[in-house]
C-alpha cells in the first residue's frame, strides 16, 4: 500500500511540505559550504542576485527583489554588501533617474566565471541517481506546487 501524503497525519514525515522544507534547508547548507569551498565569500542569497545579473545585467533593485526574495530591505543590504566588495555597481537608469540599475563589475564577472563551472559538478552530486526524466518531472512538480501557493 502506498503512503497517503494528503490525508495521513500520523507522522510529520508524511507531510510533503515538511520534506520540501527539510531538503531546502539541506540544500542551503550545502550551497553555503560550496560557496565557501569555491572561495566566493558570499551568501547563497548574494549568489542568487549575482546569478540573476549574469542572466540579465542591468536590472533594477525592485526587479531583483521581486524575482526571488520579495524582500526589498534585505535586497538593499545584500546589494550594499556586494557593491562594497566591488562585485556589482549601481548606475542611474537613463529612462528614470529615480531608480538605479544594477550591473556586474569585472570582479563580479570573474567570480561568476570561477564559480559557474563548479556548479555543474555540484549539481551532479546533488542530483546523483536521478535520471534526466526524473529531474524534469521533479522540476515540473515543484513548479505546480509553487503556482498553487502563489495563486491561493
C-alpha positions as CSV (number, residue, x, y, z in Angstrom):
1,X,0.0,0.0,0.0
2,X,1.4,3.4,-1.0
3,X,1.7,6.2,1.6
4,X,-1.1,8.7,1.7
5,X,0.6,12.1,1.8
6,X,-2.6,14.1,1.8
7,X,-4.9,12.5,4.5
8,X,-2.4,10.6,6.7
9,X,-1.5,12.9,9.6
10,X,0.1,10.2,11.8
11,X,3.6,11.4,11.2
12,X,5.4,14.6,10.2
13,X,7.4,12.5,7.8
14,X,4.3,12.1,5.7
15,X,3.9,15.8,5.2
16,X,5.2,16.8,1.8
17,X,5.8,20.4,3.0
18,X,8.0,19.1,5.8
19,X,10.0,17.0,3.3
20,X,10.4,20.0,1.0
21,X,11.4,22.3,3.9
22,X,14.0,19.7,5.2
23,X,15.5,19.3,1.7
24,X,15.5,23.1,1.2
25,X,17.4,23.5,4.5
26,X,19.9,20.9,3.5
27,X,20.4,22.4,0.0
28,X,21.0,25.8,1.6
29,X,23.6,24.4,4.0
30,X,25.2,22.6,1.0
31,X,25.3,25.8,-1.0
32,X,26.9,27.7,1.9
33,X,29.7,25.1,2.1
34,X,30.0,25.0,-1.7
35,X,30.4,28.8,-2.0
36,X,32.9,28.8,0.9
37,X,34.9,26.0,-0.6
38,X,34.9,27.7,-4.0
39,X,36.3,30.8,-2.3
40,X,33.4,33.0,-3.3
41,X,32.9,34.5,0.2
42,X,29.2,35.3,-0.4
43,X,25.9,34.0,0.9
44,X,23.5,31.9,-1.2
45,X,21.2,34.9,-1.4
46,X,24.0,37.1,-2.7
47,X,24.9,34.3,-5.2
48,X,21.3,34.3,-6.5
49,X,21.5,38.1,-7.1
50,X,24.8,37.8,-8.9
51,X,23.4,34.9,-11.0
52,X,20.2,37.0,-11.8
53,X,22.6,39.7,-13.1
54,X,24.5,37.1,-15.1
55,X,21.2,36.1,-16.7
56,X,20.3,39.7,-17.4
57,X,22.6,42.5,-16.4
58,X,21.2,46.0,-15.7
59,X,18.1,45.1,-13.6
60,X,16.6,47.4,-11.1
61,X,16.7,46.7,-7.4
62,X,12.9,46.1,-7.4
63,X,13.2,43.5,-10.2
64,X,15.9,41.6,-8.3
65,X,13.9,41.7,-5.1
66,X,10.7,40.5,-6.8
67,X,12.1,37.6,-8.6
68,X,13.5,35.6,-5.6
69,X,13.2,37.2,-2.3
70,X,10.2,39.5,-2.2
71,X,12.1,41.4,0.5
72,X,13.2,44.8,-0.6
73,X,15.0,45.9,2.6
74,X,17.1,42.7,2.7
75,X,17.9,43.1,-1.0
76,X,19.2,46.6,-0.3
77,X,21.5,45.3,2.4
78,X,22.8,42.5,0.1
79,X,23.4,44.9,-2.8
80,X,25.3,47.2,-0.4
81,X,27.5,44.3,0.7
82,X,28.1,43.2,-2.9
83,X,28.8,46.7,-4.0
84,X,31.3,47.1,-1.1
85,X,33.1,44.0,-2.4
86,X,33.1,45.6,-5.9
87,X,31.1,42.7,-7.4
88,X,28.3,45.0,-8.7
89,X,27.7,48.6,-9.4
90,X,24.6,50.8,-9.3
91,X,24.0,53.3,-12.2
92,X,21.3,55.8,-12.7
93,X,18.5,54.5,-15.0
94,X,18.7,56.7,-18.2
95,X,14.9,56.5,-18.6
96,X,14.0,57.1,-14.9
97,X,16.6,58.9,-12.8
98,X,14.6,58.0,-9.6
99,X,15.9,54.4,-9.8
100,X,19.2,52.7,-10.3
101,X,20.1,49.8,-12.4
102,X,22.4,47.1,-11.1
103,X,25.3,45.8,-13.2
104,X,28.0,43.2,-12.6
105,X,31.5,44.6,-12.4
106,X,34.6,42.9,-13.8
107,X,35.2,41.4,-10.4
108,X,31.7,40.1,-10.3
109,X,32.0,38.6,-13.8
110,X,35.3,37.0,-12.7
111,X,33.7,35.5,-9.6
112,X,30.9,34.0,-11.8
113,X,33.4,32.7,-14.3
114,X,35.3,31.0,-11.4
115,X,32.2,29.5,-9.7
116,X,29.8,28.7,-12.5
117,X,31.8,25.7,-13.9
118,X,32.0,24.3,-10.4
119,X,28.2,24.4,-10.1
120,X,27.8,21.7,-12.7
121,X,29.8,19.3,-10.7
122,X,27.8,20.2,-7.5
123,X,24.5,19.7,-9.4
124,X,25.7,16.3,-10.5
125,X,26.4,15.4,-6.8
126,X,23.0,16.7,-5.6
127,X,21.1,15.0,-8.3
128,X,23.1,11.8,-8.3
129,X,20.9,8.7,-9.1
130,X,18.2,10.7,-10.8
131,X,17.5,10.3,-14.5
132,X,17.0,13.3,-16.7
133,X,13.3,12.4,-17.0
134,X,13.0,12.2,-13.2
135,X,14.7,15.6,-12.8
136,X,12.4,17.1,-15.4
137,X,9.3,15.6,-13.7
138,X,10.5,16.9,-10.3
139,X,11.0,20.4,-11.7
140,X,7.5,20.3,-13.2
141,X,6.0,19.2,-9.9
142,X,7.8,21.9,-7.9
143,X,6.6,24.5,-10.4
144,X,3.0,23.2,-10.0
145,X,3.3,23.4,-6.2
146,X,4.8,26.9,-6.5
147,X,1.9,28.0,-8.7
148,X,-0.7,26.6,-6.3
149,X,0.9,28.6,-3.5
150,X,1.2,31.8,-5.5
151,X,-2.4,31.5,-6.7
152,X,-4.0,30.5,-3.5
